[in-house]
Amino acid sequence: MLNGGNFFEWQASMKAYLCFAKLWPYIAADKGYTAPSDTNDPKHAEWLQNDEAAVGTMLMRIPHQYH
């Protein structure tokens, strides 16, 4: 859990978990991994679902006062 003084430890643990869960590409915007532009493409909905899962995973490990 992020507590304000352990950012680097939290960051490393969070990246490791998101990589394990195959969600890291949704966070690592520098990799150019973006949602398909065609909203009718089934992969668009899948991308959005995985992106939300990645963000939700991180938010669960950040106390509410930091949101």
Secondary structure as GFF3:
##gff-version 3
##sequence-region A 1 67
A	DSSP	alpha_helix	7	20	.	.	.	ID=ss1
A	DSSP	alpha_helix	24	27	.	.	.	ID=ss2
A	DSSP	three_ten_helix	29	31	.	.	.	ID=ss3
A	DSSP	alpha_helix	42	60	.	.	.	ID=ss4
A	DSSP	three_ten_helix	64	66	.	.	.	ID=ss5
###
